[in-house]
């Protein structure tokens, strides 16, 4: 199904959500690779703590502070950014890969989960409209 016409604005909303999430992953992953630490709150009840995503990856045996996890953030985020450009170029395969990319980041709680759910809902709405 083409995005041209009434669905064009929806495609840009989905792309903006994806750019936000993927861009943050690249930024925070590179920051963690270069400085050794992810971005964390400086004050408040969660000062110095990673988000709930760290518990999710720890539960499956992945150390959140590992070099591999940091590079995963960078590579996944960069691939998703490139994919979003393909999506905006209206390449037919890109919409399904965007859906997969969003599903793949549901574990990135809390904000990543919200952004991914929004993308999934909007894409499914548009695909099956």
Buried (B, 14 or more C-beta within 10 A) or exposed (E): EEBEEEBEEBBEEBBEBBBBBBBBBBBBBBBBEEEEEBEEEEEEEEEEEBBBBBEBBEEEEEEBEEEEBBBBBBEBBBBBBEBBEBBBEEEEEBBEBBBEBBEEBBBBBEEBBBBBBBBBEBBEEBEEE
